[in-house]
Amino acid sequence: MPIYEYRCDACERKFEVLTSFAQRDRAQVCPECESSRTRVLVSSFASVGGESELSPLPMASSGGGCCGGACGCGSPN
Ligand SMILES: [Zn+2]
């Protein structure tokens, strides 16, 4: 279970809570002033970017686009 860092809006105290990802966005009760006006501080390592957008393009093995012979641009008529 990951540890998330929260900040209290009432007393500006930072505290860490061991909670699940589903509960991450829930307001935690500040241990200092017991206020529920807290927000999660998303740290860099906790941000999930999803899959990589870099996917190798499928290389065309036969011919090369227009000059593959289908359009006749490669052969002088
Ligand atoms: Zn507080």
N, CA, C, O and the ligand as a Tripos MOL2 file, in Angstrom:
@<TRIPOS>MOLECULE
protein
  309   307    78     0     0
PROTEIN
NO_CHARGES

@<TRIPOS>ATOM
      1 N           0.8380   -1.1980    0.0000 N.3       1 MET1
      2 CA          0.0000    0.0000    0.0000 C.3       1 MET1
      3 C           0.8760    1.2530    0.0000 C.2       1 MET1
      4 O           1.7870    1.3710    0.8200 O.2       1 MET1
      5 N           0.6160    2.1540   -0.8800 N.am      2 PRO2
      6 CA          1.4950    3.3340   -0.9890 C.3       2 PRO2
      7 C           1.2180    4.3690    0.0990 C.2       2 PRO2
      8 O           0.1380    4.4180    0.6890 O.2       2 PRO2
      9 N           2.2080    5.1690    0.3310 N.am      3 ILE3
     10 CA          2.0630    6.2720    1.2820 C.3       3 ILE3
     11 C           1.8510    7.5540    0.4950 C.2       3 ILE3
     12 O           2.6140    7.8780   -0.4150 O.2       3 ILE3
     13 N           0.8150    8.2650    0.8580 N.am      4 TYR4
     14 CA          0.5340    9.5340    0.1980 C.3       4 TYR4
     15 C           0.7250   10.6740    1.1840 C.2       4 TYR4
     16 O           0.4480   10.5600    2.3780 O.2       4 TYR4
     17 N           1.2020   11.7570    0.6390 N.am      5 GLU5
     18 CA          1.4390   12.9260    1.4730 C.3       5 GLU5
     19 C           0.2680   13.8900    1.3130 C.2       5 GLU5
     20 O          -0.1800   14.1850    0.2050 O.2       5 GLU5
     21 N          -0.1970   14.3570    2.4320 N.am      6 TYR6
     22 CA         -1.3190   15.2930    2.4200 C.3       6 TYR6
     23 C          -0.8890   16.6000    3.0610 C.2       6 TYR6
     24 O           0.0850   16.6700    3.8100 O.2       6 TYR6
     25 N          -1.6470   17.6180    2.7380 N.am      7 ARG7
     26 CA         -1.4080   18.9030    3.3660 C.3       7 ARG7
     27 C          -2.7310   19.4290    3.9000 C.2       7 ARG7
     28 O          -3.7580   19.3800    3.2240 O.2       7 ARG7
     29 N          -2.6830   19.9240    5.1100 N.am      8 CYS8
     30 CA         -3.8900   20.4540    5.7330 C.3       8 CYS8
     31 C          -4.0460   21.9230    5.3630 C.2       8 CYS8
     32 O          -3.1190   22.7180    5.5180 O.2       8 CYS8
     33 N          -5.2180   22.2670    4.8780 N.am      9 ASP9
     34 CA         -5.4640   23.6570    4.5190 C.3       9 ASP9
     35 C          -5.6750   24.5290    5.7480 C.2       9 ASP9
     36 O          -5.5070   25.7470    5.6880 O.2       9 ASP9
     37 N          -6.0340   23.9170    6.8380 N.am     10 ALA10
     38 CA         -6.3290   24.6930    8.0370 C.3      10 ALA10
     39 C          -5.0510   25.1130    8.7540 C.2      10 ALA10
     40 O          -4.8970   26.2790    9.1170 O.2      10 ALA10
     41 N          -4.1460   24.1790    8.9560 N.am     11 CYS11
     42 CA         -2.9370   24.4980    9.7140 C.3      11 CYS11
     43 C          -1.6780   24.3490    8.8650 C.2      11 CYS11
     44 O          -0.5680   24.5610    9.3520 O.2      11 CYS11
     45 N          -1.8510   23.9850    7.5960 N.am     12 GLU12
     46 CA         -0.7480   23.8520    6.6450 C.3      12 GLU12
     47 C           0.2770   22.8160    7.0610 C.2      12 GLU12
     48 O           1.4390   22.8680    6.6590 O.2      12 GLU12
     49 N          -0.1600   21.9030    7.8500 N.am     13 ARG13
     50 CA          0.7390   20.8330    8.2460 C.3      13 ARG13
     51 C           0.7130   19.7290    7.1830 C.2      13 ARG13
     52 O          -0.3330   19.3960    6.6260 O.2      13 ARG13
     53 N           1.8790   19.1870    6.9300 N.am     14 LYS14
     54 CA          1.9660   18.0560    6.0140 C.3      14 LYS14
     55 C           2.0340   16.7640    6.8170 C.2      14 LYS14
     56 O           2.7030   16.6800    7.8470 O.2      14 LYS14
     57 N           1.3350   15.7820    6.3230 N.am     15 PHE15
     58 CA          1.3880   14.4850    6.9900 C.3      15 PHE15
     59 C           1.2280   13.3910    5.9490 C.2      15 PHE15
     60 O           0.7350   13.6210    4.8450 O.2      15 PHE15
     61 N           1.6500   12.2160    6.3260 N.am     16 GLU16
     62 CA          1.6020   11.0960    5.4050 C.3      16 GLU16
     63 C           0.5820   10.0780    5.8790 C.2      16 GLU16
     64 O           0.4360    9.8110    7.0710 O.2      16 GLU16
     65 N          -0.1140    9.5230    4.9100 N.am     17 VAL17
     66 CA         -1.1270    8.5360    5.2270 C.3      17 VAL17
     67 C          -0.8860    7.3050    4.3660 C.2      17 VAL17
     68 O          -0.6890    7.3910    3.1540 O.2      17 VAL17
     69 N          -0.9090    6.1720    5.0260 N.am     18 LEU18
     70 CA         -0.7860    4.9100    4.3040 C.3      18 LEU18
     71 C          -2.1830    4.4790    3.8780 C.2      18 LEU18
     72 O          -2.9840    4.0260    4.6950 O.2      18 LEU18
     73 N          -2.4540    4.6220    2.6140 N.am     19 THR19
     74 CA         -3.8060    4.3370    2.1400 C.3      19 THR19
     75 C          -3.7500    3.7450    0.7470 C.2      19 THR19
     76 O          -2.7060    3.7360    0.0950 O.2      19 THR19
     77 N          -4.8690    3.2620    0.3150 N.am     20 SER20
     78 CA         -4.9130    2.6650   -1.0060 C.3      20 SER20
     79 C          -5.1170    3.7380   -2.0630 C.2      20 SER20
     80 O          -5.4640    4.8800   -1.7590 O.2      20 SER20
     81 N          -4.8960    3.3490   -3.2980 N.am     21 PHE21
     82 CA         -5.0370    4.3110   -4.3840 C.3      21 PHE21
     83 C          -6.4790    4.7960   -4.4940 C.2      21 PHE21
     84 O          -6.7290    5.9530   -4.8310 O.2      21 PHE21
     85 N          -7.4140    3.9140   -4.2130 N.am     22 ALA22
     86 CA         -8.8280    4.2770   -4.3310 C.3      22 ALA22
     87 C          -9.2200    5.3190   -3.2940 C.2      22 ALA22
     88 O         -10.1310    6.1210   -3.5000 O.2      22 ALA22
     89 N          -8.5030    5.2830   -2.1690 N.am     23 GLN23
     90 CA         -8.8220    6.2140   -1.0880 C.3      23 GLN23
     91 C          -7.9380    7.4540   -1.1540 C.2      23 GLN23
     92 O          -8.0130    8.3190   -0.2810 O.2      23 GLN23
     93 N          -7.1270    7.5400   -2.1540 N.am     24 ARG24
     94 CA         -6.1240    8.5970   -2.1870 C.3      24 ARG24
     95 C          -6.7580    9.9790   -2.2120 C.2      24 ARG24
     96 O          -6.3120   10.8970   -1.5230 O.2      24 ARG24
     97 N          -7.8120   10.1110   -3.0210 N.am     25 ASP25
     98 CA         -8.4210   11.4250   -3.1970 C.3      25 ASP25
     99 C          -9.4230   11.7700   -2.1030 C.2      25 ASP25
    100 O         -10.0060   12.8540   -2.0950 O.2      25 ASP25
    101 N          -9.6100   10.8430   -1.1920 N.am     26 ARG26
    102 CA        -10.4830   11.1430   -0.0660 C.3      26 ARG26
    103 C          -9.7660   12.1220    0.8650 C.2      26 ARG26
    104 O          -8.5430   12.1020    1.0030 O.2      26 ARG26
    105 N         -10.5620   12.9670    1.4890 N.am     27 ALA27
    106 CA         -9.9840   13.9020    2.4350 C.3      27 ALA27
    107 C          -9.6090   13.1680    3.7120 C.2      27 ALA27
    108 O         -10.4230   12.4630    4.3070 O.2      27 ALA27
    109 N          -8.3860   13.3460    4.1100 N.am     28 GLN28
    110 CA         -7.9170   12.7300    5.3450 C.3      28 GLN28
    111 C          -8.0530   13.7290    6.4870 C.2      28 GLN28
    112 O          -8.0500   14.9440    6.2880 O.2      28 GLN28
    113 N          -8.1710   13.1830    7.6670 N.am     29 VAL29
    114 CA         -8.2910   14.0560    8.8220 C.3      29 VAL29
    115 C          -6.8950   14.4340    9.3030 C.2      29 VAL29
    116 O          -6.0440   13.5770    9.5390 O.2      29 VAL29
    117 N          -6.6880   15.7180    9.4370 N.am     30 CYS30
    118 CA         -5.3900   16.2050    9.8620 C.3      30 CYS30
    119 C          -5.0920   15.7380   11.2940 C.2      30 CYS30
    120 O          -5.9230   15.9240   12.1840 O.2      30 CYS30
    121 N          -3.9370   15.1450   11.5230 N.am     31 PRO31
    122 CA         -3.5950   14.6760   12.8680 C.3      31 PRO31
    123 C          -3.2830   15.8270   13.8230 C.2      31 PRO31
    124 O          -3.2360   15.6470   15.0400 O.2      31 PRO31
    125 N          -3.0740   16.9920   13.2580 N.am     32 GLU32
    126 CA         -2.7160   18.1330   14.0950 C.3      32 GLU32
    127 C          -3.9520   18.8590   14.6200 C.2      32 GLU32
    128 O          -4.0880   19.0890   15.8220 O.2      32 GLU32
    129 N          -4.8430   19.2150   13.7100 N.am     33 CYS33
    130 CA         -6.0130   20.0050   14.1140 C.3      33 CYS33
    131 C          -7.3270   19.2770   13.8570 C.2      33 CYS33
    132 O          -8.4060   19.8160   14.1000 O.2      33 CYS33
    133 N          -7.2230   18.0610   13.3670 N.am     34 GLU34
    134 CA         -8.3920   17.2210   13.1050 C.3      34 GLU34
    135 C          -9.3360   17.8410   12.0790 C.2      34 GLU34
    136 O         -10.5300   17.5430   12.0640 O.2      34 GLU34
    137 N          -8.8130   18.6730   11.2550 N.am     35 SER35
    138 CA         -9.6140   19.2350   10.1810 C.3      35 SER35
    139 C          -9.6260   18.2710    8.9970 C.2      35 SER35
    140 O          -8.6590   17.5470    8.7560 O.2      35 SER35
    141 N         -10.7020   18.2760    8.2880 N.am     36 SER36
    142 CA        -10.7850   17.4170    7.1070 C.3      36 SER36
    143 C         -10.5160   18.2050    5.8280 C.2      36 SER36
    144 O         -10.6900   17.7000    4.7190 O.2      36 SER36
    145 N         -10.0960   19.4310    6.0040 N.am     37 ARG37
    146 CA         -9.7560   20.2370    4.8330 C.3      37 ARG37
    147 C          -8.3330   19.9320    4.4100 C.2      37 ARG37
    148 O          -7.4360   20.7680    4.5220 O.2      37 ARG37
    149 N          -8.1530   18.7570    3.9370 N.am     38 THR38
    150 CA         -6.8300   18.3210    3.5150 C.3      38 THR38
    151 C          -6.8660   17.9440    2.0470 C.2      38 THR38
    152 O          -7.9100   17.5970    1.4930 O.2      38 THR38
    153 N          -5.7320   18.0200    1.4540 N.am     39 ARG39
    154 CA         -5.6310   17.6180    0.0490 C.3      39 ARG39
    155 C          -4.3700   16.7880   -0.1340 C.2      39 ARG39
    156 O          -3.3780   16.9520    0.5750 O.2      39 ARG39
    157 N          -4.4440   15.9040   -1.0980 N.am     40 VAL40
    158 CA         -3.3100   15.0320   -1.3300 C.3      40 VAL40
    159 C          -2.2650   15.7670   -2.1590 C.2      40 VAL40
    160 O          -2.5890   16.5010   -3.0920 O.2      40 VAL40
    161 N          -1.0270   15.5540   -1.8040 N.am     41 LEU41
    162 CA          0.0710   16.1110   -2.5860 C.3      41 LEU41
    163 C           0.5910   15.0060   -3.4900 C.2      41 LEU41
    164 O           1.1520   14.0110   -3.0320 O.2      41 LEU41
    165 N           0.3930   15.2040   -4.7490 N.am     42 VAL42
    166 CA          0.8080   14.1820   -5.6990 C.3      42 VAL42
    167 C           2.2940   14.3200   -5.9530 C.2      42 VAL42
    168 O           2.7550   15.3000   -6.5390 O.2      42 VAL42
    169 N           3.0210   13.3410   -5.5090 N.am     43 SER43
    170 CA          4.4540   13.3760   -5.7400 C.3      43 SER43
    171 C           4.7670   12.8270   -7.1210 C.2      43 SER43
    172 O           3.9300   12.2040   -7.7750 O.2      43 SER43
    173 N           5.9750   13.0720   -7.5360 N.am     44 SER44
    174 CA          6.3340   12.7450   -8.9090 C.3      44 SER44
    175 C           6.3130   11.2390   -9.1520 C.2      44 SER44
    176 O           5.9220   10.7720  -10.2220 O.2      44 SER44
    177 N           6.7420   10.4910   -8.1390 N.am     45 PHE45
    178 CA          6.8270    9.0530   -8.3600 C.3      45 PHE45
    179 C           5.4430    8.4020   -8.3670 C.2      45 PHE45
    180 O           5.2640    7.3000   -8.8850 O.2      45 PHE45
    181 N           4.4830    9.0950   -7.7920 N.am     46 ALA46
    182 CA          3.1590    8.5030   -7.6620 C.3      46 ALA46
    183 C           2.3030    8.7220   -8.8950 C.2      46 ALA46
    184 O           1.2740    8.0700   -9.0730 O.2      46 ALA46
    185 N           2.7370    9.6560   -9.7550 N.am     47 SER47
    186 CA          1.9390    9.9270  -10.9320 C.3      47 SER47
    187 C           2.1080    8.8120  -11.9500 C.2      47 SER47
    188 O           3.2250    8.4600  -12.3300 O.2      47 SER47
    189 N           1.0210    8.2830  -12.3700 N.am     48 VAL48
    190 CA          1.0630    7.2000  -13.3410 C.3      48 VAL48
    191 C           0.7700    7.7550  -14.7170 C.2      48 VAL48
    192 O          -0.2860    8.3470  -14.9410 O.2      48 VAL48
    193 N           1.6810    7.5720  -15.6230 N.am     49 GLY49
    194 CA          1.5280    8.1680  -16.9440 C.3      49 GLY49
    195 C           0.8430    7.2650  -17.9420 C.2      49 GLY49
    196 O           0.4950    7.6950  -19.0410 O.2      49 GLY49
    197 N           0.6530    6.0430  -17.5730 N.am     50 GLY50
    198 CA          0.0210    5.1220  -18.5100 C.3      50 GLY50
    199 C           1.0380    4.5110  -19.4550 C.2      50 GLY50
    200 O           2.2400    4.5050  -19.1910 O.2      50 GLY50
    201 N           0.5360    4.0110  -20.5390 N.am     51 GLU51
    202 CA          1.4360    3.3390  -21.4660 C.3      51 GLU51
    203 C           2.2730    4.3460  -22.2520 C.2      51 GLU51
    204 O           1.9090    5.5140  -22.3870 O.2      51 GLU51
    205 N           3.3640    3.8770  -22.7460 N.am     52 SER52
    206 CA          4.2070    4.7300  -23.5600 C.3      52 SER52
    207 C           3.5740    4.9700  -24.9240 C.2      52 SER52
    208 O           2.9830    4.0800  -25.5360 O.2      52 SER52
    209 N           3.7230    6.2050  -25.3670 N.am     53 GLU53
    210 CA          3.1400    6.5230  -26.6600 C.3      53 GLU53
    211 C           4.0670    6.1530  -27.8090 C.2      53 GLU53
    212 O           3.6770    6.1940  -28.9760 O.2      53 GLU53
    213 N           5.2850    5.7950  -27.4650 N.am     54 LEU54
    214 CA          6.2450    5.4510  -28.4990 C.3      54 LEU54
    215 C           6.0780    3.9900  -28.8980 C.2      54 LEU54
    216 O           6.4990    3.0790  -28.1850 O.2      54 LEU54
    217 N           5.4680    3.7950  -30.0260 N.am     55 SER55
    218 CA          5.3260    2.4410  -30.5370 C.3      55 SER55
    219 C           5.9920    2.3780  -31.9050 C.2      55 SER55
    220 O           5.8070    3.2680  -32.7340 O.2      55 SER55
    221 N           6.7480    1.3480  -32.1310 N.am     56 PRO56
    222 CA          7.4550    1.2530  -33.4190 C.3      56 PRO56
    223 C           6.4820    1.1220  -34.5780 C.2      56 PRO56
    224 O           5.5300    0.3420  -34.5440 O.2      56 PRO56
    225 N           6.7550    1.9100  -35.5960 N.am     57 LEU57
    226 CA          5.8980    1.8530  -36.7730 C.3      57 LEU57
    227 C           6.1980    0.5870  -37.5630 C.2      57 LEU57
    228 O           7.3600    0.2040  -37.6990 O.2      57 LEU57
    229 N           5.1900   -0.0510  -38.0730 N.am     58 PRO58
    230 CA          5.4220   -1.2360  -38.9100 C.3      58 PRO58
    231 C           6.0680   -0.8340  -40.2280 C.2      58 PRO58
    232 O           5.5100   -0.0620  -41.0070 O.2      58 PRO58
    233 N           7.2540   -1.3750  -40.4560 N.am     59 MET59
    234 CA          7.9840   -0.9960  -41.6560 C.3      59 MET59
    235 C           7.4250   -1.7310  -42.8690 C.2      59 MET59
    236 O           7.1850   -2.9380  -42.8420 O.2      59 MET59
    237 N           7.2300   -0.9620  -43.9230 N.am     60 ALA60
    238 CA          6.7870   -1.5820  -45.1710 C.3      60 ALA60
    239 C           7.9730   -2.2780  -45.8120 C.2      60 ALA60
    240 O           8.9550   -1.6340  -46.1820 O.2      60 ALA60
    241 N           7.8810   -3.5690  -45.9390 N.am     61 SER61
    242 CA          9.0230   -4.3340  -46.4340 C.3      61 SER61
    243 C           9.0510   -4.3890  -47.9580 C.2      61 SER61
    244 O          10.1160   -4.5530  -48.5540 O.2      61 SER61
    245 N           7.9070   -4.2560  -48.5780 N.am     62 SER62
    246 CA          7.8890   -4.3610  -50.0350 C.3      62 SER62
    247 C           7.7030   -2.9910  -50.6690 C.2      62 SER62
    248 O           6.7560   -2.2670  -50.3600 O.2      62 SER62
    249 N           8.6190   -2.6530  -51.5570 N.am     63 GLY63
    250 CA          8.5090   -1.4010  -52.2830 C.3      63 GLY63
    251 C           8.6420   -0.2090  -51.3680 C.2      63 GLY63
    252 O           9.1180   -0.3350  -50.2390 O.2      63 GLY63
    253 N           8.2290    0.9310  -51.8410 N.am     64 GLY64
    254 CA          8.2900    2.1130  -51.0280 C.3      64 GLY64
    255 C           7.2790    3.1230  -51.4960 C.2      64 GLY64
    256 O           7.6080    4.0240  -52.2690 O.2      64 GLY64
    257 N           6.0780    2.9900  -51.0500 N.am     65 GLY65
    258 CA          5.0510    3.9830  -51.3370 C.3      65 GLY65
    259 C           4.7990    4.1380  -52.8190 C.2      65 GLY65
    260 O           4.4510    3.1760  -53.5030 O.2      65 GLY65
    261 N           4.9760    5.3550  -53.3160 N.am     66 CYS66
    262 CA          4.6310    5.6750  -54.6870 C.3      66 CYS66
    263 C           5.5550    4.9960  -55.6900 C.2      66 CYS66
    264 O           5.1310    4.6140  -56.7810 O.2      66 CYS66
    265 N           6.8120    4.8510  -55.3110 N.am     67 CYS67
    266 CA          7.7850    4.3350  -56.2540 C.3      67 CYS67
    267 C           7.8990    2.8120  -56.1980 C.2      67 CYS67
    268 O           8.8890    2.2410  -56.6570 O.2      67 CYS67
    269 N           6.9100    2.1760  -55.6490 N.am     68 GLY68
    270 CA          6.9530    0.7270  -55.5570 C.3      68 GLY68
    271 C           6.6790    0.0540  -56.8990 C.2      68 GLY68
    272 O           6.8460   -1.1590  -57.0250 O.2      68 GLY68
    273 N           6.2720    0.8060  -57.8750 N.am     69 GLY69
    274 CA          6.0130    0.2300  -59.1880 C.3      69 GLY69
    275 C           4.5460    0.2520  -59.5460 C.2      69 GLY69
    276 O           4.1800    0.1100  -60.7130 O.2      69 GLY69
    277 N           3.7030    0.4300  -58.5390 N.am     70 ALA70
    278 CA          2.2580    0.3850  -58.8220 C.3      70 ALA70
    279 C           1.8010    1.6020  -59.6050 C.2      70 ALA70
    280 O           0.8820    1.5230  -60.4200 O.2      70 ALA70
    281 N           2.4470    2.7200  -59.3500 N.am     71 CYS71
    282 CA          2.0180    3.9440  -60.0300 C.3      71 CYS71
    283 C           2.8530    4.2290  -61.2780 C.2      71 CYS71
    284 O           2.5160    5.1000  -62.0800 O.2      71 CYS71
    285 N           3.9360    3.4870  -61.4240 N.am     72 GLY72
    286 CA          4.7190    3.6580  -62.6280 C.3      72 GLY72
    287 C           5.6490    4.8190  -62.6240 C.2      72 GLY72
    288 O           6.2250    5.1500  -63.6610 O.2      72 GLY72
    289 N           5.8250    5.4660  -61.4760 N.am     73 CYS73
    290 CA          6.6850    6.6400  -61.4470 C.3      73 CYS73
    291 C           8.1390    6.2600  -61.4810 C.2      73 CYS73
    292 O           8.9830    7.1000  -61.7920 O.2      73 CYS73
    293 N           8.4620    5.0270  -61.1730 N.am     74 GLY74
    294 CA          9.8640    4.5840  -61.1470 C.3      74 GLY74
    295 C          10.3460    4.1510  -62.5210 C.2      74 GLY74
    296 O          11.5540    4.0640  -62.7420 O.2      74 GLY74
    297 N           9.4520    3.8800  -63.4370 N.am     75 SER75
    298 CA          9.8640    3.4040  -64.7640 C.3      75 SER75
    299 C           9.6200    4.4720  -65.8190 C.2      75 SER75
    300 O           8.4950    4.9390  -65.9960 O.2      75 SER75
    301 N          10.6880    4.8570  -66.5210 N.am     76 PRO76
    302 CA         10.5000    5.8710  -67.5840 C.3      76 PRO76
    303 C           9.7020    5.3060  -68.7360 C.2      76 PRO76
    304 O          10.0710    4.2740  -69.2970 O.2      76 PRO76
    305 N           8.6840    5.9200  -69.0760 N.am     77 ASN77
    306 CA          7.8130    5.4020  -70.1200 C.3      77 ASN77
    307 C           8.2680    5.8170  -71.5100 C.2      77 ASN77
    308 O           7.6320    5.4570  -72.5010 O.2      77 ASN77
    309 ZN         -4.4900   20.7040   10.2740 Zn       78 ZN78
@<TRIPOS>BOND
     1     1     2 1
     2     2     3 1
     3     3     4 2
     4     3     5 am
     5     5     6 1
     6     6     7 1
     7     7     8 2
     8     7     9 am
     9     9    10 1
    10    10    11 1
    11    11    12 2
    12    11    13 am
    13    13    14 1
    14    14    15 1
    15    15    16 2
    16    15    17 am
    17    17    18 1
    18    18    19 1
    19    19    20 2
    20    19    21 am
    21    21    22 1
    22    22    23 1
    23    23    24 2
    24    23    25 am
    25    25    26 1
    26    26    27 1
    27    27    28 2
    28    27    29 am
    29    29    30 1
    30    30    31 1
    31    31    32 2
    32    31    33 am
    33    33    34 1
    34    34    35 1
    35    35    36 2
    36    35    37 am
    37    37    38 1
    38    38    39 1
    39    39    40 2
    40    39    41 am
    41    41    42 1
    42    42    43 1
    43    43    44 2
    44    43    45 am
    45    45    46 1
    46    46    47 1
    47    47    48 2
    48    47    49 am
    49    49    50 1
    50    50    51 1
    51    51    52 2
    52    51    53 am
    53    53    54 1
    54    54    55 1
    55    55    56 2
    56    55    57 am
    57    57    58 1
    58    58    59 1
    59    59    60 2
    60    59    61 am
    61    61    62 1
    62    62    63 1
    63    63    64 2
    64    63    65 am
    65    65    66 1
    66    66    67 1
    67    67    68 2
    68    67    69 am
    69    69    70 1
    70    70    71 1
    71    71    72 2
    72    71    73 am
    73    73    74 1
    74    74    75 1
    75    75    76 2
    76    75    77 am
    77    77    78 1
    78    78    79 1
    79    79    80 2
    80    79    81 am
    81    81    82 1
    82    82    83 1
    83    83    84 2
    84    83    85 am
    85    85    86 1
    86    86    87 1
    87    87    88 2
    88    87    89 am
    89    89    90 1
    90    90    91 1
    91    91    92 2
    92    91    93 am
    93    93    94 1
    94    94    95 1
    95    95    96 2
    96    95    97 am
    97    97    98 1
    98    98    99 1
    99    99   100 2
   100    99   101 am
   101   101   102 1
   102   102   103 1
   103   103   104 2
   104   103   105 am
   105   105   106 1
   106   106   107 1
   107   107   108 2
   108   107   109 am
   109   109   110 1
   110   110   111 1
   111   111   112 2
   112   111   113 am
   113   113   114 1
   114   114   115 1
   115   115   116 2
   116   115   117 am
   117   117   118 1
   118   118   119 1
   119   119   120 2
   120   119   121 am
   121   121   122 1
   122   122   123 1
   123   123   124 2
   124   123   125 am
   125   125   126 1
   126   126   127 1
   127   127   128 2
   128   127   129 am
   129   129   130 1
   130   130   131 1
   131   131   132 2
   132   131   133 am
   133   133   134 1
   134   134   135 1
   135   135   136 2
   136   135   137 am
   137   137   138 1
   138   138   139 1
   139   139   140 2
   140   139   141 am
   141   141   142 1
   142   142   143 1
   143   143   144 2
   144   143   145 am
   145   145   146 1
   146   146   147 1
   147   147   148 2
   148   147   149 am
   149   149   150 1
   150   150   151 1
   151   151   152 2
   152   151   153 am
   153   153   154 1
   154   154   155 1
   155   155   156 2
   156   155   157 am
   157   157   158 1
   158   158   159 1
   159   159   160 2
   160   159   161 am
   161   161   162 1
   162   162   163 1
   163   163   164 2
   164   163   165 am
   165   165   166 1
   166   166   167 1
   167   167   168 2
   168   167   169 am
   169   169   170 1
   170   170   171 1
   171   171   172 2
   172   171   173 am
   173   173   174 1
   174   174   175 1
   175   175   176 2
   176   175   177 am
   177   177   178 1
   178   178   179 1
   179   179   180 2
   180   179   181 am
   181   181   182 1
   182   182   183 1
   183   183   184 2
   184   183   185 am
   185   185   186 1
   186   186   187 1
   187   187   188 2
   188   187   189 am
   189   189   190 1
   190   190   191 1
   191   191   192 2
   192   191   193 am
   193   193   194 1
   194   194   195 1
   195   195   196 2
   196   195   197 am
   197   197   198 1
   198   198   199 1
   199   199   200 2
   200   199   201 am
   201   201   202 1
   202   202   203 1
   203   203   204 2
   204   203   205 am
   205   205   206 1
   206   206   207 1
   207   207   208 2
   208   207   209 am
   209   209   210 1
   210   210   211 1
   211   211   212 2
   212   211   213 am
   213   213   214 1
   214   214   215 1
   215   215   216 2
   216   215   217 am
   217   217   218 1
   218   218   219 1
   219   219   220 2
   220   219   221 am
   221   221   222 1
   222   222   223 1
   223   223   224 2
   224   223   225 am
   225   225   226 1
   226   226   227 1
   227   227   228 2
   228   227   229 am
   229   229   230 1
   230   230   231 1
   231   231   232 2
   232   231   233 am
   233   233   234 1
   234   234   235 1
   235   235   236 2
   236   235   237 am
   237   237   238 1
   238   238   239 1
   239   239   240 2
   240   239   241 am
   241   241   242 1
   242   242   243 1
   243   243   244 2
   244   243   245 am
   245   245   246 1
   246   246   247 1
   247   247   248 2
   248   247   249 am
   249   249   250 1
   250   250   251 1
   251   251   252 2
   252   251   253 am
   253   253   254 1
   254   254   255 1
   255   255   256 2
   256   255   257 am
   257   257   258 1
   258   258   259 1
   259   259   260 2
   260   259   261 am
   261   261   262 1
   262   262   263 1
   263   263   264 2
   264   263   265 am
   265   265   266 1
   266   266   267 1
   267   267   268 2
   268   267   269 am
   269   269   270 1
   270   270   271 1
   271   271   272 2
   272   271   273 am
   273   273   274 1
   274   274   275 1
   275   275   276 2
   276   275   277 am
   277   277   278 1
   278   278   279 1
   279   279   280 2
   280   279   281 am
   281   281   282 1
   282   282   283 1
   283   283   284 2
   284   283   285 am
   285   285   286 1
   286   286   287 1
   287   287   288 2
   288   287   289 am
   289   289   290 1
   290   290   291 1
   291   291   292 2
   292   291   293 am
   293   293   294 1
   294   294   295 1
   295   295   296 2
   296   295   297 am
   297   297   298 1
   298   298   299 1
   299   299   300 2
   300   299   301 am
   301   301   302 1
   302   302   303 1
   303   303   304 2
   304   303   305 am
   305   305   306 1
   306   306   307 1
   307   307   308 2
@<TRIPOS>SUBSTRUCTURE
     1 MET1         2 RESIDUE 1 A MET
     2 PRO2         6 RESIDUE 1 A PRO
     3 ILE3        10 RESIDUE 1 A ILE
     4 TYR4        14 RESIDUE 1 A TYR
     5 GLU5        18 RESIDUE 1 A GLU
     6 TYR6        22 RESIDUE 1 A TYR
     7 ARG7        26 RESIDUE 1 A ARG
     8 CYS8        30 RESIDUE 1 A CYS
     9 ASP9        34 RESIDUE 1 A ASP
    10 ALA10       38 RESIDUE 1 A ALA
    11 CYS11       42 RESIDUE 1 A CYS
    12 GLU12       46 RESIDUE 1 A GLU
    13 ARG13       50 RESIDUE 1 A ARG
    14 LYS14       54 RESIDUE 1 A LYS
    15 PHE15       58 RESIDUE 1 A PHE
    16 GLU16       62 RESIDUE 1 A GLU
    17 VAL17       66 RESIDUE 1 A VAL
    18 LEU18       70 RESIDUE 1 A LEU
    19 THR19       74 RESIDUE 1 A THR
    20 SER20       78 RESIDUE 1 A SER
    21 PHE21       82 RESIDUE 1 A PHE
    22 ALA22       86 RESIDUE 1 A ALA
    23 GLN23       90 RESIDUE 1 A GLN
    24 ARG24       94 RESIDUE 1 A ARG
    25 ASP25       98 RESIDUE 1 A ASP
    26 ARG26      102 RESIDUE 1 A ARG
    27 ALA27      106 RESIDUE 1 A ALA
    28 GLN28      110 RESIDUE 1 A GLN
    29 VAL29      114 RESIDUE 1 A VAL
    30 CYS30      118 RESIDUE 1 A CYS
    31 PRO31      122 RESIDUE 1 A PRO
    32 GLU32      126 RESIDUE 1 A GLU
    33 CYS33      130 RESIDUE 1 A CYS
    34 GLU34      134 RESIDUE 1 A GLU
    35 SER35      138 RESIDUE 1 A SER
    36 SER36      142 RESIDUE 1 A SER
    37 ARG37      146 RESIDUE 1 A ARG
    38 THR38      150 RESIDUE 1 A THR
    39 ARG39      154 RESIDUE 1 A ARG
    40 VAL40      158 RESIDUE 1 A VAL
    41 LEU41      162 RESIDUE 1 A LEU
    42 VAL42      166 RESIDUE 1 A VAL
    43 SER43      170 RESIDUE 1 A SER
    44 SER44      174 RESIDUE 1 A SER
    45 PHE45      178 RESIDUE 1 A PHE
    46 ALA46      182 RESIDUE 1 A ALA
    47 SER47      186 RESIDUE 1 A SER
    48 VAL48      190 RESIDUE 1 A VAL
    49 GLY49      194 RESIDUE 1 A GLY
    50 GLY50      198 RESIDUE 1 A GLY
    51 GLU51      202 RESIDUE 1 A GLU
    52 SER52      206 RESIDUE 1 A SER
    53 GLU53      210 RESIDUE 1 A GLU
    54 LEU54      214 RESIDUE 1 A LEU
    55 SER55      218 RESIDUE 1 A SER
    56 PRO56      222 RESIDUE 1 A PRO
    57 LEU57      226 RESIDUE 1 A LEU
    58 PRO58      230 RESIDUE 1 A PRO
    59 MET59      234 RESIDUE 1 A MET
    60 ALA60      238 RESIDUE 1 A ALA
    61 SER61      242 RESIDUE 1 A SER
    62 SER62      246 RESIDUE 1 A SER
    63 GLY63      250 RESIDUE 1 A GLY
    64 GLY64      254 RESIDUE 1 A GLY
    65 GLY65      258 RESIDUE 1 A GLY
    66 CYS66      262 RESIDUE 1 A CYS
    67 CYS67      266 RESIDUE 1 A CYS
    68 GLY68      270 RESIDUE 1 A GLY
    69 GLY69      274 RESIDUE 1 A GLY
    70 ALA70      278 RESIDUE 1 A ALA
    71 CYS71      282 RESIDUE 1 A CYS
    72 GLY72      286 RESIDUE 1 A GLY
    73 CYS73      290 RESIDUE 1 A CYS
    74 GLY74      294 RESIDUE 1 A GLY
    75 SER75      298 RESIDUE 1 A SER
    76 PRO76      302 RESIDUE 1 A PRO
    77 ASN77      306 RESIDUE 1 A ASN
    78 ZN78       309 GROUP 0 **** ****
